[in-house]
Amino acid sequence: MLGASIKEDMEEQPLKKEKRRFVLLTRLKQNKVAYLSLWFLVVVHAVVFIGPVLWPLSPDELTDAGALAGWTLHHPFGTDDLGRDVFARMLHGGRVTLLVGLCAMLFSLIIGTIIGACAGFFGKVVEAVLMRITEAMMAIPNFFFVLVALTVLGTTPFMVVLVIALTGWVEIARVVYGETLKWKEYEFVEAAHAAGASAKRILLKYVVPQILPSIIVSGTLAIAWAILTESAISYLGLGIQPPTPTWGNMLQNSQQYIWTAPILGVLPGVAITIVVLAYNFLGDGLRDALDPRFAKK
């Protein structure tokens, strides 16, 4: 009887995983800006990850066109101050920038979810220690922490990803912590406790799936933060170093040619802006689509 009761409780959980899978895209369509942002980001990621395979020029190859050449059929965006193809550098730079954003987001989600879920579910000493660490990190300005850490640890791609992730997990942890406190009080969790399920099993099987919508939204916004941070530190010379192109260091290298060859700065600047905006719009749309109150409208 108790097993049947638990099964019934689990079947009545709001926002079932199967239901979310089928209705998420339909709900997202109601927010046209978020829906367009989703497909725009799909196209951008496809272009920067597949484009370098189809476009044969190397981002570091010096072309016969010379430095600061105009637009031609062989060089759609011209060449930079060293004679390298700008289109090839935009593709390869976009790949690096987006990879940094995606990897930093994954690290941030892992750290933030573990800390927030454990603090909210286990409480007591675990909660006190983990949330004090979170509050201590919140007291440090994120960008200042990134600059100091990269100055000390170096500017390798791995360090850039790691340092950005170490500043991005705090907000995720707070969101997961609040959601865990809410869901652990539900009847199906209490029923699982009564049935003798271990704390680890209850947390992973019954609580974490319920907070996945909030994790997804936080992850989407974390990518935007990571891309913007990487671009900012690269512009300041503390990000991934040339000759490896990123949109950030391309922007930094172009500043002295802003009047003679403005396209060198406009292209990466516009790319950073619209991709970050698209991720923010998508995050806002996903928040509405995954909100249980949205289904009642």
C-alpha positions as CSV (number, residue, x, y, z in Angstrom):
1,M,0.0,0.0,0.0
2,L,2.8,2.4,0.9
3,G,4.6,1.7,-2.4
4,A,1.3,2.3,-4.3
5,S,0.9,5.6,-2.5
6,I,4.3,6.8,-3.4
7,K,3.7,5.8,-7.0
8,E,0.5,7.8,-7.1
9,D,2.2,10.8,-5.5
10,M,5.0,10.7,-8.0
11,E,2.5,10.5,-10.9
12,E,0.8,13.7,-9.6
13,Q,4.0,15.8,-9.5
14,P,3.6,19.1,-11.3
15,L,5.5,19.7,-14.5
16,K,6.1,16.1,-15.2
17,K,9.2,15.4,-17.3
18,E,7.3,13.9,-20.1
19,K,4.8,16.8,-20.3
20,R,7.5,19.4,-20.2
21,R,9.2,17.7,-23.1
22,F,6.2,18.0,-25.4
23,V,4.8,21.4,-24.4
24,L,8.0,23.4,-23.9
25,L,8.5,24.4,-27.5
26,T,4.8,25.2,-27.9
27,R,4.9,27.5,-24.9
28,L,8.2,29.1,-26.1
29,K,6.5,29.9,-29.4
30,Q,4.2,32.3,-27.6
31,N,7.2,34.5,-26.8
32,K,8.2,35.4,-30.3
33,V,11.4,37.2,-29.3
34,A,12.6,34.2,-27.3
35,Y,11.6,31.8,-30.0
36,L,13.5,33.8,-32.7
37,S,16.5,34.0,-30.3
38,L,16.5,30.2,-30.0
39,W,16.7,29.7,-33.8
40,F,19.2,32.6,-34.2
41,L,21.5,31.0,-31.7
42,V,21.2,27.6,-33.4
43,V,22.2,29.2,-36.7
44,V,25.1,31.1,-35.1
45,H,26.5,28.0,-33.4
46,A,26.1,26.0,-36.6
47,V,28.0,28.7,-38.5
48,V,30.9,29.1,-36.1
49,F,31.4,25.4,-35.5
50,I,30.8,24.1,-39.1
51,G,31.9,27.2,-41.0
52,P,35.7,26.8,-40.4
53,V,35.4,23.4,-42.0
54,L,33.8,24.8,-45.2
55,W,35.9,28.0,-45.3
56,P,39.5,26.8,-46.0
57,L,41.5,29.8,-45.0
58,S,43.4,29.7,-41.7
59,P,42.8,32.5,-39.3
60,D,46.6,33.0,-38.9
61,E,47.4,32.7,-42.6
62,L,48.8,35.9,-44.3
63,T,47.0,36.4,-47.5
64,D,48.2,37.9,-50.8
65,A,45.6,40.7,-50.5
66,G,47.8,42.5,-48.0
67,A,46.9,44.4,-44.8
68,L,43.6,46.2,-44.4
69,A,42.3,45.1,-47.8
70,G,38.7,45.8,-48.7
71,W,35.9,43.3,-49.2
72,T,36.4,40.9,-52.1
73,L,34.9,37.6,-53.2
74,H,37.8,35.7,-51.6
75,H,37.8,37.9,-48.5
76,P,34.1,38.8,-47.7
77,F,35.1,41.0,-44.7
78,G,38.4,42.1,-46.0
79,T,41.7,41.5,-44.1
80,D,43.1,42.8,-40.8
81,D,46.2,44.8,-40.1
82,L,48.5,41.8,-40.7
83,G,46.7,40.7,-43.9
84,R,44.7,37.8,-42.3
85,D,41.2,37.0,-43.5
86,V,38.7,38.6,-41.2
87,F,35.9,36.2,-42.1
88,A,38.1,33.2,-41.1
89,R,39.1,34.9,-37.9
90,M,35.4,35.7,-37.1
91,L,34.5,32.0,-37.5
92,H,37.4,30.7,-35.5
93,G,37.1,33.5,-32.9
94,G,33.4,32.8,-32.5
95,R,34.1,29.1,-32.0
96,V,36.5,29.9,-29.1
97,T,34.3,32.5,-27.5
98,L,31.2,30.3,-27.6
99,L,33.2,27.3,-26.3
100,V,34.4,29.4,-23.4
101,G,30.8,30.4,-22.6
102,L,29.5,26.9,-22.9
103,C,32.3,25.3,-20.8
104,A,32.2,27.9,-18.2
105,M,28.4,27.5,-17.9
106,L,28.7,23.8,-17.5
107,F,31.3,24.2,-14.7
108,S,29.1,26.8,-13.0
109,L,26.0,24.7,-13.2
110,I,27.8,21.7,-11.7
111,I,29.3,23.7,-8.8
112,G,26.2,25.8,-8.2
113,T,23.8,22.9,-8.3
114,I,25.8,20.7,-6.0
115,I,26.3,23.5,-3.4
116,G,22.7,24.8,-3.6
117,A,21.0,21.4,-3.6
118,C,23.1,20.0,-0.7
119,A,22.7,23.2,1.4
120,G,18.9,23.2,0.9
121,F,18.3,19.5,1.3
122,F,20.6,18.5,4.2
123,G,20.3,21.7,6.2
124,K,22.0,22.3,9.5
125,V,25.8,22.3,9.4
126,V,26.0,21.6,5.7
127,E,23.7,24.5,5.0
128,A,25.5,26.8,7.3
129,V,29.0,26.1,5.8
130,L,27.9,26.1,2.2
131,M,25.8,29.2,2.3
132,R,28.4,31.1,4.2
133,I,30.9,30.3,1.4
134,T,28.3,31.4,-1.1
135,E,27.7,34.7,0.8
136,A,31.5,35.3,1.0
137,M,31.8,34.9,-2.8
138,M,28.9,37.3,-3.3
139,A,30.8,39.9,-1.3
140,I,33.6,39.9,-3.9
141,P,33.0,41.9,-7.1
142,N,32.9,39.3,-9.8
143,F,34.9,41.2,-12.5
144,F,37.6,42.2,-9.9
145,F,37.9,38.6,-8.9
146,V,38.3,37.5,-12.5
147,L,41.0,40.1,-13.2
148,V,43.0,39.3,-10.1
149,A,42.7,35.5,-10.6
150,L,43.9,35.6,-14.2
151,T,46.7,37.9,-13.3
152,V,48.0,35.3,-10.8
153,L,47.0,32.1,-12.5
154,G,47.7,32.9,-16.1
155,T,45.6,33.3,-19.2
156,T,45.4,29.8,-20.7
157,P,42.1,28.8,-22.1
158,F,41.5,26.4,-19.3
159,M,42.2,29.0,-16.6
160,V,39.9,31.5,-18.4
161,V,37.1,29.0,-18.3
162,L,37.7,28.0,-14.7
163,V,38.0,31.5,-13.4
164,I,34.8,32.6,-15.1
165,A,33.0,29.5,-13.8
166,L,34.2,30.3,-10.2
167,T,32.3,33.6,-10.4
168,G,29.2,32.3,-12.2
169,W,28.1,29.5,-9.8
170,V,27.0,31.8,-6.9
171,E,23.7,33.0,-8.4
172,I,23.0,29.4,-9.6
173,A,23.6,28.1,-6.1
174,R,21.2,30.6,-4.6
175,V,18.4,29.7,-7.1
176,V,18.9,25.9,-6.6
177,Y,19.0,26.4,-2.8
178,G,15.7,28.2,-2.7
179,E,14.1,25.7,-5.1
180,T,15.4,22.7,-3.0
181,L,14.0,24.2,0.2
182,K,10.6,24.4,-1.5
183,W,10.5,21.0,-3.1
184,K,11.8,19.0,-0.2
185,E,8.6,19.8,1.8
186,Y,6.3,18.2,-0.8
187,E,4.4,15.1,0.1
188,F,6.0,12.8,-2.5
189,V,9.4,13.6,-0.9
190,E,8.0,12.8,2.6
191,A,6.5,9.6,1.2
192,A,9.9,8.6,-0.2
193,H,11.5,9.2,3.3
194,A,8.8,7.1,4.9
195,A,9.5,4.3,2.4
196,G,13.1,4.2,3.6
197,A,14.7,5.7,0.5
198,S,18.2,7.1,1.1
199,A,18.8,10.8,1.2
200,K,21.0,10.7,-1.9
201,R,18.3,8.8,-3.8
202,I,15.6,11.2,-2.8
203,L,17.7,14.2,-3.7
204,L,18.8,12.9,-7.1
205,K,15.6,11.2,-8.2
206,Y,12.8,13.2,-6.7
207,V,14.1,16.8,-5.9
208,V,16.7,17.6,-8.6
209,P,14.3,16.7,-11.5
210,Q,11.8,19.3,-10.1
211,I,14.4,22.1,-10.1
212,L,15.7,21.4,-13.6
213,P,13.6,24.2,-15.1
214,S,15.3,26.7,-12.9
215,I,18.7,25.1,-13.6
216,I,18.1,25.4,-17.4
217,V,17.2,29.1,-17.2
218,S,20.1,29.8,-14.9
219,G,22.4,28.0,-17.4
220,T,21.1,30.0,-20.3
221,L,21.8,33.3,-18.5
222,A,25.2,32.0,-17.3
223,I,26.3,31.5,-20.9
224,A,25.6,35.2,-21.7
225,W,27.5,36.2,-18.6
226,A,30.5,34.0,-19.5
227,I,30.6,35.3,-23.1
228,L,30.5,38.9,-22.0
229,T,33.1,38.4,-19.3
230,E,35.5,36.6,-21.7
231,S,35.1,39.4,-24.2
232,A,35.7,42.0,-21.6
233,I,38.9,40.4,-20.2
234,S,40.2,39.7,-23.7
235,Y,39.6,43.4,-24.6
236,L,41.7,44.3,-21.5
237,G,44.5,41.9,-22.6
238,L,43.9,39.3,-19.8
239,G,41.9,36.8,-21.7
240,I,42.9,34.2,-24.3
241,Q,46.0,35.6,-26.0
242,P,46.7,36.0,-29.7
243,P,47.3,34.5,-32.1
244,T,44.3,32.4,-31.0
245,P,41.4,34.6,-32.1
246,T,38.4,35.4,-29.9
247,W,35.8,38.1,-30.5
248,G,37.1,39.9,-27.5
249,N,40.8,40.1,-28.5
250,M,39.8,40.9,-32.1
251,L,37.9,43.9,-30.7
252,Q,41.0,44.9,-28.6
253,N,43.3,44.6,-31.6
254,S,41.0,46.7,-33.8
255,Q,40.8,49.8,-31.6
256,Q,43.7,51.6,-33.2
257,Y,42.1,51.2,-36.6
258,I,38.6,52.4,-35.6
259,W,38.7,55.3,-38.1
260,T,40.7,53.7,-40.9
261,A,39.1,50.3,-40.9
262,P,36.0,50.4,-38.6
263,I,34.8,47.0,-39.8
264,L,37.5,45.3,-37.8
265,G,35.9,46.5,-34.6
266,V,32.2,46.6,-35.7
267,L,32.0,42.9,-36.6
268,P,33.2,41.3,-33.3
269,G,31.4,44.0,-31.3
270,V,28.1,43.4,-33.0
271,A,28.5,39.6,-32.8
272,I,29.1,39.8,-29.0
273,T,26.2,42.1,-28.5
274,I,23.6,40.2,-30.4
275,V,24.6,36.8,-29.1
276,V,24.5,38.0,-25.5
277,L,21.2,39.6,-26.1
278,A,19.8,36.5,-27.7
279,Y,20.8,34.3,-24.8
280,N,19.2,36.8,-22.4
281,F,16.0,36.8,-24.4
282,L,16.0,33.0,-24.6
283,G,16.5,32.8,-20.8
284,D,13.6,35.1,-20.1
285,G,11.4,33.1,-22.5
286,L,12.4,29.8,-20.9
287,R,11.7,31.2,-17.5
288,D,8.1,31.8,-18.6
289,A,7.7,28.6,-20.5
290,L,9.0,26.4,-17.6
291,D,7.1,28.3,-14.9
292,P,4.2,26.1,-13.5
293,R,2.0,29.2,-13.4
294,F,2.4,29.6,-17.2
295,A,0.6,26.3,-17.8
296,K,-2.5,27.7,-16.1
297,K,-2.9,30.6,-18.5
